[in-house]
Amino acid sequence: MVEHVTFHNEENGFAVVRVQVKGRRDLVAVVGRIPAVHAGEWLQAEGQWINDREHGPQFQATSIRCCPPTSSEGLTRYLASGLVKGIGPVYARKLVARFGPQLLDIIEHSSARLEEIDGIGPERRRRIKKAWNDQMAVRAIMLFLYSHGVSTSRAIRIHRTYGDQAIDRVRAQPYALADDIPGIGFKTADQIAARLGVAKDSATRIAAGLTHVLLQATQAGHCALPRPELEQQAQALLDVPAPSIQSALDELLSRRRLILDPIPPDGLVFHPALLRSEQIVAACVRQLANQSANYPIRDVDSAIRNAESHTGAALAPSQRDALRQALSQRLLILTGGPGVGKTTIVQTLLAILDPLQVRCQLCAPTGRAAQRLTETTGHEAKTIHRLLEYRPGQNMFHRNADRPLDLDLLVVDEMSMVDLPLAHRLLQALPPSSRLLLVGDADQLPSVGPGNVLRDLIASGRIPVARLTEVFRQAAQSRIITAAHEINHGRSPRWPRKGESADCFFIERDTAEDIVRTIRDLVHHRIPNRFHLDPVRDIQVLTPMNRGALGMRELNLALQASLNPPASNEIPVQRFGWSFQLRDKVIQTENNYDKEVFNGDIGRITDIDADSQELRVQFDSRSVVYDFGELDELSLAYALTIHKAQGSEFPAVVLTLATAHYLLLRRNLLYTAVTRGRQLVVIVGQPRALSIAIRNAHAEARHSGLLHRLQSAESILSAPSPFEESTDTEEGPAPGPELDTSA
């Protein structure tokens, strides 16, 4: 009988369990691989005895099988292990005492009898029954995956996505796993398909490979791929002859599963949803740009002077010019770096329009950006998804061309973060008479999702642009602001001398070990002591990469050990490669519309309930509960990649730069990182890495047809009407989670 599960890795099934064996007084350690194991189960293992130098005698198993317990002691351990949500140690003892060996059969077939136990009413009984059914289904999926040689860690997600028909659906369409289940890639799905008998050169496999390559391209920011590049990448992935790739692609194109758009020079292959998004965005923008704002203002200059008097902000000539454009143009892009007065212009514009009963609405891509916009303007700002009334259960936006937004002016902040599908949905929901002001810094990193919308709009030359460049006196007193502008112009900032008061520093360190040691000291001691900032809440470590000694993962582990070591009475939750503890700082890594938490939201773990297998996270004013099987949506957030920090600001930022990050050392990445800090920025690393990043102005090109469509009247004329609803209007950003790329 399994007494205790010492360790179990859901990724590869490796387990260390301690078992009670007949005829032996001491517990025996069994080491081997098994998809799932719980205390109280019967275990049968085959293998050999070894004498481990560190751990002593062990049974090294070549095969392990488990089956449900039959003894009262085993049943109690089994149910008390947290296997079934709603049954902890207390109820496990009560249930076993009442029903004995028949307990599991009663839960399975006669669950109403559970109400015979004090404290178990109809609601708790239903929860126990559902948890038991879910657990048995997940266990079946685990066994299925394990039998096909793949990780079992995503079994809960597979069950949640596909329901009770999960195994049948995977057998019928194994490649759907790569599209539908986060964390399962094409290679894993391909491995299952091979085990199920799908031939290497089958049309099904090649079509799935082509679609997967295009999907991966969209996740890298592209809207499409040139046909030669798509074929080349698919051939490398699938290892089949080129003619087979070409034939399968022709078939997908003929069925319009993919679409070849003849954009020079080689044509681009699109997913249909992204092609339509480009067409709609281009058509909406062209229509808006060709009309005047028609605000009810007789004397614009007088209105500006009155607003200045009301707000107390004296505008510079460049700001007044931008404001005049905003009042005369139906569509305007307001762009510029930090400290140039973009927010002041928005505040003054609202002060002019509010008395005129102009209905103004503010929005931003992320919750943090919307909250910051609310604080700086005094007007409520919403996330774009909340503004468009996204309905997660129905995967649709309630606001669209048929049900447009109720507003006269829409102001979109942090526009550089808005990807193509979200821009499509936002523009299509504008009422025909509305005005639009897009605010953003075009020199920052582009959106995480496909497209480079803000840059393409500016580069087209077809949309009015107010570009602010003058850094104002108060902002110029900040070394953060001046350093950001120096970096953006390709110059190395002038760092403060030793002892000089400043808010932006560079600390030279040569080795990865010294960099990590300095970062830990800065975050744990030096910055909190000098600037009176909370090391977890107020200080954010940023790094260019996920992996490596100076990557997000290793830095998180180092900072977790420094800032939140586990208490002696706390048992961390080990899931998906992370060890989650009470008080840990965590980040949501994907959009979860059901929980209303989004990619980039940062919170703190406030409760871990082993009995119910749940963990609670506090996000600002909201508390969100996660099942342990959902923890692949979270990661530690003491350190973040710069991409993950887009749209957020922090009181203090500590940034690491090293030549180990060479592939990502670009000017826009460094510029984005520096502008994340409000009060303090400290860069720790190698001067050569800093110099490389400043000199490298190359921005990674993204395959897209939006710029071509904006500049080509023919492509606009052939596009669908921007205010006509399509057959897919009731869907979300695109069919299926693979294109759920909203910020």
VOGU-3710 file (C-alpha; in Angstrom, 3 decimals, decimal comma):
1> mvehvtfhne> 0,000/0,000/0,000  1,256/3,498/-0,869  1,876/5,323/2,406  3,290/8,536/0,992  4,067/10,055/-2,397  7,470/11,667/-1,869  7,755/13,061/-5,398  5,824/12,878/-8,645  6,672/14,732/-11,856  3,581/15,026/-14,048
11> engfavvrvq> 5,705/15,958/-17,064  7,504/12,618/-17,299  5,736/10,439/-14,708  8,867/9,961/-12,557  7,822/9,146/-9,016  9,317/8,281/-5,634  6,754/6,628/-3,354  7,024/4,951/0,024  5,026/1,780/0,412  4,159/-0,642/3,180
21> vkgrrdlvav> 5,057/-4,194/2,111  3,883/-7,369/3,808  6,634/-8,949/5,861  8,727/-5,753/6,172  8,640/-3,407/9,149  10,168/-0,347/7,461  8,657/1,535/4,552  10,148/0,727/1,148  11,088/3,434/-1,363  9,901/2,607/-4,897
31> vgripavhag> 11,343/4,622/-7,776  9,885/4,505/-11,290  7,487/6,074/-13,775  3,703/6,147/-13,499  1,107/8,619/-14,808  -0,713/9,071/-11,482  -0,365/7,764/-7,933  -2,002/8,609/-4,598  -1,547/7,557/-1,001  -3,705/4,579/-0,019
41> ewlqaegqwi> -3,634/2,885/-3,433  -2,386/-0,647/-3,960  0,821/-0,679/-5,948  2,374/-3,554/-7,881  5,896/-3,011/-9,197  8,398/-5,108/-11,119  12,095/-4,321/-11,188  15,145/-4,797/-9,007  16,575/-3,805/-5,663  19,418/-1,274/-5,625
51> ndrehgpqfq> 21,425/0,346/-2,864  21,510/4,095/-3,559  24,567/5,858/-2,100  22,535/8,767/-0,767  19,128/7,240/-0,039  19,967/3,636/0,796  17,961/0,570/-0,328  15,359/1,264/-3,028  13,211/-0,753/-5,378  13,913/0,487/-8,904
61> atsirccppt> 10,790/-0,332/-10,896  10,689/-1,032/-14,616  6,869/-1,114/-14,490  4,322/0,067/-11,930  0,581/-0,482/-11,765  -1,813/1,025/-9,243  -5,355/0,084/-8,334  -7,890/1,566/-5,888  -7,583/0,600/-2,211  -9,863/-1,910/-0,515
71> ssegltryla> -8,838/-1,669/3,143  -10,291/0,953/5,488  -6,833/2,387/6,130  -6,094/2,589/2,402  -9,450/4,190/1,575  -8,939/6,820/4,268  -5,466/7,692/2,994  -6,692/7,659/-0,601  -9,521/10,143/-0,059  -7,577/12,267/2,441
81> sglvkgigpv> -4,751/12,749/-0,108  -6,676/15,546/-1,879  -7,694/13,265/-4,736  -11,346/14,387/-4,579  -12,165/18,057/-4,004  -14,534/18,393/-1,043  -13,158/15,405/0,866  -10,369/16,110/3,334  -9,051/13,976/6,216  -12,107/14,591/8,454
91> yarklvarfg> -14,730/13,595/5,896  -12,536/10,741/4,637  -12,612/9,150/8,109  -16,363/9,717/8,457  -17,145/8,236/5,052  -14,965/5,161/5,502  -16,376/4,537/8,984  -19,922/4,680/7,608  -19,593/2,825/4,290  -16,411/0,752/4,574
101> pqlldiiehs> -15,074/-1,049/1,482  -18,193/-0,145/-0,535  -17,431/3,596/-0,333  -15,950/4,053/-3,830  -18,822/2,107/-5,401  -21,314/4,280/-3,491  -19,666/7,496/-4,707  -19,730/6,125/-8,249  -23,266/4,721/-8,386  -25,260/5,788/-5,287
111> sarleeidgi> -23,896/9,189/-4,357  -27,194/10,300/-2,768  -26,283/8,094/0,200  -23,383/10,420/1,013  -25,958/12,749/2,581  -26,251/10,224/5,418  -23,044/11,801/6,770  -23,450/14,870/8,999  -22,222/17,955/7,163  -22,808/16,596/3,661
121> gperrrrikk> -25,864/18,163/2,104  -27,084/18,097/-1,498  -24,641/20,795/-2,680  -21,527/19,218/-1,139  -22,649/15,793/-2,334  -22,984/17,080/-5,909  -19,542/18,665/-5,703  -18,016/15,417/-4,451  -19,716/13,413/-7,198  -18,576/15,826/-9,914
131> awndqmavra> -15,037/15,935/-8,528  -14,949/12,111/-8,485  -16,186/11,866/-12,087  -13,726/14,523/-13,228  -10,862/12,806/-11,432  -11,669/9,435/-12,998  -11,900/11,042/-16,459  -8,610/12,886/-15,973  -6,974/9,682/-14,757  -8,175/7,881/-17,897
141> imlflyshgv> -6,678/10,648/-20,047  -3,416/10,376/-18,096  -3,242/6,653/-18,762  -4,048/7,232/-22,437  -1,320/9,871/-22,813  1,167/7,812/-20,836  0,518/4,779/-23,006  1,441/6,930/-26,009  4,670/8,132/-24,428  3,739/11,766/-23,757
151> stsrairihr> 3,499/13,993/-20,696  0,385/13,635/-18,555  0,581/17,114/-17,036  -2,032/18,594/-19,410  -4,660/15,924/-18,727  -6,834/18,259/-16,654  -6,714/20,924/-19,369  -7,610/18,331/-22,036  -10,574/17,159/-19,962  -11,733/20,725/-19,351
161> tygdqaidrv> -11,522/21,517/-23,075  -12,994/18,323/-24,531  -15,134/16,987/-21,680  -16,013/13,330/-21,245  -15,373/12,624/-24,926  -11,736/13,699/-24,614  -10,101/10,392/-25,502  -12,429/9,808/-28,448  -11,735/13,316/-29,757  -7,982/12,916/-29,402
171> raqpyaladd> -8,128/9,591/-31,243  -10,165/11,167/-34,040  -8,188/14,437/-34,323  -4,850/14,199/-32,503  -3,453/17,298/-34,193  -6,209/19,442/-32,674  -4,332/19,122/-29,379  -1,590/21,438/-30,649  -4,155/24,134/-31,470  -6,547/23,714/-28,566
181> ipgigfktad> -4,399/22,896/-25,513  -1,801/25,414/-24,296  1,466/23,653/-23,537  0,966/20,856/-26,069  2,944/21,475/-29,216  2,826/19,952/-32,653  5,546/17,414/-31,884  3,563/15,966/-28,982  0,398/15,768/-31,083  2,445/14,239/-33,909
191> qiaarlgvak> 3,804/11,608/-31,547  0,282/10,622/-30,485  -0,870/10,588/-34,107  1,993/8,273/-35,057  1,072/5,904/-32,231  -2,513/5,957/-33,511  -1,367/4,930/-36,980  -1,239/8,234/-38,892  1,369/7,809/-41,631  4,287/10,232/-41,932
201> dsatriaagl> 3,297/11,235/-45,463  -0,468/11,344/-44,889  -2,364/14,368/-46,204  -3,865/14,861/-42,742  -0,441/15,160/-41,130  0,957/17,510/-43,786  -2,110/19,774/-43,665  -1,851/19,905/-39,875  1,850/20,746/-40,158  1,247/23,593/-42,595
211> thvllqatqa> -1,494/25,042/-40,409  0,751/24,714/-37,376  3,630/26,572/-39,043  1,295/29,433/-39,929  -0,054/29,448/-36,371  3,475/29,611/-34,949  4,173/32,539/-37,259  1,159/34,449/-35,906  2,342/33,770/-32,366  5,663/35,341/-33,379
221> ghcalprpel> 3,819/38,470/-34,559  3,351/37,717/-38,264  -0,059/37,989/-39,918  0,913/35,658/-42,760  3,922/34,005/-44,413  5,274/34,130/-47,960  4,437/30,856/-49,655  8,090/29,788/-50,166  8,845/30,402/-46,483  5,744/28,511/-45,349
231> eqqaqalldv> 6,660/25,515/-47,506  10,275/25,551/-46,358  9,379/25,654/-42,657  6,745/22,934/-43,086  9,235/20,677/-44,849  11,740/21,138/-42,019  9,053/20,319/-39,459  7,526/17,321/-41,223  10,545/15,818/-43,018  8,571/14,932/-46,156
241> papsiqsald> 9,342/15,729/-49,832  8,657/19,246/-51,126  6,082/18,093/-53,740  3,965/16,597/-50,941  4,053/19,931/-49,090  3,101/21,864/-52,231  0,252/19,503/-53,029  -1,183/19,693/-49,503  -0,931/23,485/-49,510  -2,702/23,669/-52,879
251> ellsrrrlil> -5,501/21,578/-51,403  -5,816/23,876/-48,346  -5,901/26,905/-50,645  -8,498/25,385/-52,934  -10,731/24,678/-49,933  -10,007/28,197/-48,611  -8,769/26,820/-45,327  -5,840/29,126/-46,072  -5,772/32,025/-48,548  -2,972/33,202/-50,833
261> dpippdglvf> -3,126/36,982/-51,244  -0,996/38,260/-54,179  0,839/40,932/-52,176  4,291/41,683/-53,654  6,836/40,256/-53,930  5,915/36,574/-53,347  2,335/36,719/-52,122  1,329/35,987/-48,535  -0,542/32,957/-47,201  -3,134/33,980/-44,595
271> hpallrseqi> -5,458/32,335/-42,178  -8,863/33,619/-43,438  -9,661/35,375/-40,145  -6,455/37,415/-40,218  -6,889/38,317/-43,880  -10,363/39,664/-43,127  -8,992/41,554/-40,109  -6,460/43,325/-42,321  -9,122/44,215/-44,881  -11,518/45,570/-42,260
281> vaacvrqlan> -8,858/47,603/-40,436  -7,633/49,163/-43,696  -11,166/49,985/-44,866  -12,231/51,500/-41,532  -9,076/53,592/-41,263  -9,369/54,940/-44,796  -12,991/55,880/-44,248  -12,257/57,661/-40,940  -9,176/59,473/-42,266  -11,088/61,087/-45,134
291> qsanypirdv> -13,538/63,009/-42,931  -13,374/65,966/-40,554  -14,279/65,805/-36,862  -17,131/68,373/-36,996  -17,091/69,143/-33,267  -19,490/71,976/-32,267  -16,646/74,456/-31,647  -16,624/77,909/-33,250  -13,225/79,154/-32,024  -10,708/76,343/-31,445
301> dsairnaesh> -7,969/78,618/-30,050  -10,365/80,175/-27,565  -11,537/76,716/-26,497  -7,934/75,648/-25,932  -7,189/78,747/-23,819  -10,290/78,149/-21,686  -9,310/74,515/-21,171  -5,786/75,526/-20,144  -7,280/77,854/-17,564  -9,521/75,057/-16,303
311> tgaalapsqr> -6,807/72,387/-16,045  -3,962/74,672/-15,017  -1,744/73,196/-17,736  0,098/75,658/-19,963  0,538/73,975/-23,329  3,609/74,329/-25,505  3,126/75,349/-29,160  3,659/71,748/-30,324  0,971/70,543/-27,921  -1,483/73,189/-29,106
321> dalrqalsqr> -0,864/72,127/-32,702  -1,561/68,506/-31,764  -4,723/69,553/-29,953  -5,935/71,516/-32,978  -5,457/68,399/-35,082  -7,388/66,310/-32,573  -10,275/68,789/-32,770  -10,290/68,989/-36,565  -9,489/65,423/-37,661  -11,872/62,527/-37,303
331> lliltggpgv> -8,895/60,178/-36,894  -5,571/61,187/-35,353  -2,513/59,302/-34,117  -0,787/61,007/-31,178  2,684/59,548/-30,687  5,892/60,354/-28,854  8,175/59,143/-26,096  7,924/59,632/-22,319  7,680/63,152/-20,934  6,457/64,804/-24,148
341> gkttivqtll> 2,956/65,567/-22,875  0,661/63,015/-24,523  -1,420/62,667/-21,357  -1,672/66,454/-20,984  -3,157/66,701/-24,479  -5,734/64,015/-23,680  -6,659/65,769/-20,411  -7,067/69,116/-22,184  -9,082/67,556/-25,021  -11,493/66,056/-22,497
351> aildplqvrc> -11,752/69,401/-20,698  -12,816/71,001/-23,995  -15,314/68,327/-25,036  -16,990/67,461/-21,717  -18,948/70,775/-21,458  -20,113/70,269/-25,048  -21,798/66,984/-24,072  -19,488/65,045/-26,374  -19,574/61,435/-25,208  -15,942/60,440/-24,684
361> qlcaptgraa> -14,757/56,926/-23,866  -11,201/55,929/-22,910  -9,710/52,448/-23,244  -6,416/50,562/-23,212  -5,339/46,990/-24,022  -4,532/45,879/-20,444  -6,092/46,349/-17,051  -2,988/48,054/-15,673  -2,831/50,488/-18,600  -6,555/51,273/-18,248
371> qrltettghe> -6,168/51,876/-14,527  -3,217/54,210/-15,117  -5,216/56,123/-17,772  -8,092/56,531/-15,310  -5,727/57,909/-12,666  -3,995/60,381/-14,989  -7,104/61,759/-16,731  -9,781/61,500/-14,036  -12,070/59,804/-16,598  -13,015/56,140/-16,404
381> aktihrlley> -10,996/53,970/-18,781  -11,819/50,360/-19,615  -9,908/47,513/-21,138  -10,762/47,049/-24,802  -12,345/43,668/-24,088  -14,552/45,137/-21,364  -15,461/48,071/-23,603  -16,516/45,695/-26,384  -18,396/43,561/-23,824  -16,600/40,335/-24,547
391> rpgqnmfhrn> -18,618/37,263/-23,544  -16,254/34,385/-22,772  -18,815/31,612/-22,620  -20,027/32,530/-26,114  -16,592/33,560/-27,481  -18,008/36,764/-28,929  -18,006/40,524/-28,573  -21,426/41,981/-27,825  -20,377/45,281/-29,406  -19,864/45,063/-33,164
401> adrpldldll> -21,102/46,641/-36,395  -24,708/45,667/-35,623  -24,464/46,894/-32,009  -21,924/49,744/-32,130  -20,480/51,546/-29,146  -22,471/54,432/-27,715  -19,914/57,248/-27,989  -18,760/60,275/-29,984  -15,009/60,028/-29,325  -12,903/56,981/-28,512
411> vvdemsmvdl> -9,405/57,444/-27,078  -7,197/54,330/-27,244  -4,036/54,471/-25,133  -0,984/52,182/-25,475  -1,926/51,595/-29,100  1,441/49,949/-29,822  0,174/46,931/-27,841  -3,004/46,466/-29,889  -2,696/43,572/-32,321  -4,512/43,130/-35,614
421> plahrllqal> -7,517/40,996/-34,516  -8,291/43,322/-31,619  -7,913/46,422/-33,823  -10,399/44,829/-36,245  -13,017/44,252/-33,538  -12,503/47,704/-32,044  -12,756/49,612/-35,319  -15,751/47,642/-36,509  -17,631/48,506/-33,308  -17,269/52,270/-33,852
431> ppssrlllvg> -20,509/54,075/-34,756  -20,449/55,714/-38,232  -20,267/59,267/-36,823  -17,567/58,654/-34,185  -14,075/60,133/-33,886  -10,948/58,225/-32,938  -7,736/59,270/-31,168  -4,966/56,652/-31,059  -2,260/57,342/-28,473  0,961/55,384/-28,269
441> dadqlpsvgp> 4,727/55,242/-28,497  5,637/53,786/-31,881  9,240/53,234/-30,762  8,280/50,669/-28,134  8,034/46,950/-28,776  5,148/45,968/-31,051  2,154/43,948/-29,899  2,611/40,401/-28,671  -0,077/39,241/-31,096  0,052/39,405/-34,903
451> gnvlrdlias> 0,584/42,661/-36,718  2,349/45,954/-36,169  -0,759/48,092/-36,388  0,426/51,422/-34,971  3,653/51,499/-36,988  1,862/50,492/-40,182  -0,745/53,215/-39,699  1,970/55,823/-39,229  4,140/54,510/-42,086  1,233/54,541/-44,535
461> gripvarlte> 1,240/58,330/-44,774  -2,569/58,213/-45,162  -3,469/59,040/-41,531  -2,885/62,362/-39,721  -0,092/61,993/-37,149  0,872/64,385/-34,341  4,400/63,410/-33,296  5,594/65,049/-30,078  9,357/65,300/-29,554  9,884/68,086/-27,009
471> vfrqaaqsri> 10,667/66,798/-23,502  9,267/69,294/-21,011  11,202/70,808/-18,158  9,688/68,821/-15,324  10,090/65,530/-17,190  13,629/66,442/-18,252  14,653/66,472/-14,580  14,220/62,693/-14,547  17,237/60,690/-15,642  14,791/57,919/-16,627
481> itaaheinhg> 13,152/60,184/-19,211  16,414/61,599/-20,565  18,054/58,139/-20,659  15,085/56,732/-22,596  15,331/59,477/-25,209  19,110/59,124/-25,476  18,723/55,371/-26,033  15,999/55,967/-28,620  18,356/58,249/-30,542  21,162/55,685/-30,457
491> rsprwprkge> 23,256/57,433/-27,810  24,542/56,043/-24,521  23,029/57,888/-21,533  25,201/59,874/-19,149  25,089/57,882/-15,946  25,313/59,613/-12,540  28,662/59,779/-10,783  29,188/57,981/-7,489  27,212/59,729/-4,754  25,180/61,800/-7,226
501> sadcffierd> 21,411/61,779/-6,652  19,517/60,338/-9,598  16,757/57,936/-10,574  18,500/55,929/-13,338  21,733/53,986/-12,809  24,009/51,488/-14,528  25,918/48,985/-12,376  28,683/47,156/-14,211  29,005/43,438/-13,548  30,851/40,946/-15,744
511> taedivrtir> 29,679/37,439/-14,852  26,211/35,927/-14,568  26,927/34,986/-10,951  27,864/38,573/-10,047  24,813/39,945/-11,873  22,429/37,613/-10,010  24,123/38,355/-6,681  23,833/42,114/-7,263  20,184/41,884/-8,332  19,287/39,912/-5,204
521> dlvhhripnr> 21,073/42,479/-3,027  19,411/45,409/-4,799  15,901/43,968/-4,562  16,170/42,567/-1,046  18,203/45,252/0,710  19,630/48,278/-1,079  16,582/49,654/-2,919  14,066/49,038/-0,076  16,426/50,586/2,488  17,284/53,680/0,428
531> fhldpvrdiq> 14,003/54,363/-1,386  11,557/52,831/1,139  9,965/50,567/-1,471  8,427/47,157/-0,860  10,728/44,555/-2,467  7,862/42,421/-3,828  5,101/44,925/-4,565  7,148/47,886/-5,817  10,289/46,447/-7,435  10,154/44,564/-10,733
541> vltpmnrgal> 13,119/42,703/-12,190  13,145/42,579/-16,009  15,203/40,466/-18,387  15,190/39,995/-22,165  14,926/36,186/-22,138  13,036/33,306/-20,563  15,868/30,791/-20,368  19,490/30,793/-19,291  21,309/31,778/-16,110  20,000/35,350/-16,464
551> gmrelnlalq> 16,612/34,359/-17,861  13,237/34,909/-16,275  13,022/31,395/-14,895  16,342/31,254/-13,023  15,966/34,805/-11,711  12,519/33,951/-10,343  13,869/30,957/-8,468  16,711/33,034/-7,001  14,411/35,884/-5,977  11,772/33,539/-4,559
561> aslnppasne> 14,439/31,995/-2,314  15,489/35,482/-1,141  12,140/37,215/-0,810  9,727/34,423/0,110  11,403/31,337/1,592  8,778/28,755/2,633  7,794/28,599/6,295  8,415/25,316/8,091  4,686/24,522/8,268  3,949/25,353/4,606
571> ipvqrfgwsf> 3,948/22,791/1,814  4,496/24,368/-1,622  2,365/23,288/-4,590  4,572/21,690/-7,251  2,957/22,111/-10,651  4,146/22,655/-14,232  7,762/23,250/-13,263  7,017/25,863/-10,574  6,840/25,649/-6,807  4,021/27,954/-5,671
581> qlrdkviqte> 3,982/29,200/-2,076  1,858/31,507/0,031  2,702/35,193/-0,574  4,373/34,448/-3,933  4,161/37,127/-6,612  2,640/35,571/-9,752  1,590/36,631/-13,254  -1,257/35,393/-15,439  0,302/34,128/-18,677  -2,787/33,807/-20,891
591> nnydkevfng> -6,222/35,376/-21,210  -8,852/33,643/-19,087  -12,159/35,301/-19,872  -14,142/33,072/-17,524  -12,094/34,256/-14,554  -11,722/37,755/-16,047  -7,957/37,714/-15,633  -5,718/38,525/-18,558  -2,234/37,976/-19,874  0,081/40,210/-17,827
601> digritdida> -2,081/40,625/-14,699  0,119/40,421/-11,576  -1,065/39,262/-8,137  -0,084/37,566/-4,881  -0,998/34,088/-3,628  -3,154/34,497/-0,522  -4,353/30,949/0,156  -3,521/27,337/-0,737  -6,121/24,689/0,131  -4,696/21,190/-0,281
611> dsqelrvqfd> -8,052/19,537/0,512  -9,955/21,315/-2,244  -6,891/21,407/-4,532  -7,321/25,153/-4,983  -5,086/28,195/-4,832  -6,281/31,804/-4,430  -4,602/34,844/-6,000  -5,326/38,488/-5,185  -5,184/40,684/-8,316  -5,499/44,299/-7,154
621> srsvvydfge> -9,096/44,393/-5,861  -10,125/40,963/-7,219  -9,612/37,522/-5,702  -9,409/34,616/-8,173  -9,451/30,888/-7,400  -7,422/28,378/-9,454  -7,728/24,624/-9,442  -4,271/23,048/-9,121  -4,717/21,746/-12,656  -5,058/25,330/-13,925
631> ldelslayal> -1,716/26,496/-12,553  -0,133/26,266/-15,994  -1,759/29,700/-16,460  0,474/31,170/-13,735  4,195/31,671/-13,316  6,297/33,428/-10,703  6,590/37,159/-11,307  9,508/38,386/-9,214  11,239/38,587/-12,603  9,494/39,143/-15,953
641> tihkaqgsef> 10,564/39,289/-19,550  10,449/42,786/-21,015  7,731/41,637/-23,430  5,535/40,585/-20,485  5,993/44,003/-18,859  4,561/45,879/-21,855  1,779/48,246/-20,869  2,762/48,174/-17,190  4,678/50,625/-15,042  6,405/49,913/-11,745
651> pavvltlata> 7,792/52,189/-9,039  11,231/50,606/-9,526  12,691/48,474/-12,306  15,894/46,429/-12,105  17,015/45,353/-15,583  19,673/42,769/-16,415  21,666/42,989/-19,660  24,381/40,573/-20,758  25,898/39,388/-24,019  24,192/36,048/-23,319
661> hylllrrnll> 21,027/37,904/-24,419  22,683/38,752/-27,742  19,820/37,619/-30,004  17,381/39,964/-28,257  19,619/42,969/-27,614  17,744/45,621/-29,580  17,188/49,320/-29,056  13,395/49,109/-28,850  13,638/46,333/-26,241  15,974/48,393/-24,022
671> ytavtrgrql> 13,886/51,533/-24,575  10,697/49,697/-23,585  12,351/48,299/-20,441  13,674/51,668/-19,264  10,301/53,347/-19,733  8,623/50,798/-17,423  10,100/52,483/-14,314  8,362/55,461/-12,690  10,687/56,372/-9,807  13,814/54,299/-10,300
681> vvivgqpral> 15,581/52,256/-12,988  18,750/50,269/-12,296  20,499/48,400/-15,119  22,851/45,655/-13,981  25,128/43,986/-16,489  27,877/44,228/-19,040  28,711/47,541/-20,763  29,213/45,708/-24,055  25,688/44,303/-23,910  24,301/47,779/-23,240
691> siairnahae> 26,284/49,170/-26,174  25,051/46,392/-28,504  21,429/47,059/-27,562  21,739/50,825/-28,105  23,419/50,441/-31,505  21,041/47,753/-32,791  18,131/49,763/-34,211  16,962/46,833/-36,318  13,331/46,063/-35,566  12,327/42,514/-36,433
701> arhsgllhrl> 10,191/42,622/-39,566  6,699/41,157/-39,444  4,954/39,712/-42,463  1,740/41,660/-42,953  -0,285/43,148/-45,773  -1,808/46,009/-43,784  0,640/48,691/-44,945  0,127/47,622/-48,572  -3,666/47,793/-48,162  -3,516/51,225/-46,535
711> qsaesilsap> -1,459/52,588/-49,428  -3,389/50,837/-52,195  -6,760/52,250/-53,180  -7,516/49,103/-55,185  -7,113/46,823/-52,200  -9,373/49,060/-50,149  -12,048/49,171/-52,812  -12,045/45,373/-53,110  -12,310/44,867/-49,365  -15,585/44,186/-47,560
721> spfeestdte> -17,475/47,208/-46,272  -15,990/48,125/-42,905  -19,420/48,509/-41,356  -20,977/45,327/-42,720  -21,142/42,370/-40,409  -19,576/39,119/-41,591  -20,724/35,606/-40,932  -18,114/35,273/-38,185  -19,114/38,422/-36,288  -20,375/36,477/-33,323
731> egpapgpeld> -16,983/34,909/-32,826  -14,124/36,229/-30,744  -10,847/37,515/-32,170  -10,653/34,493/-34,473  -11,914/30,918/-34,539  -10,283/28,805/-31,894  -7,774/29,687/-29,179  -4,860/29,596/-31,607  -5,597/33,147/-32,736  -6,733/34,494/-29,382
741> tsa> -3,946/37,041/-29,570  -5,496/40,017/-27,843  -3,194/41,916/-25,534
//
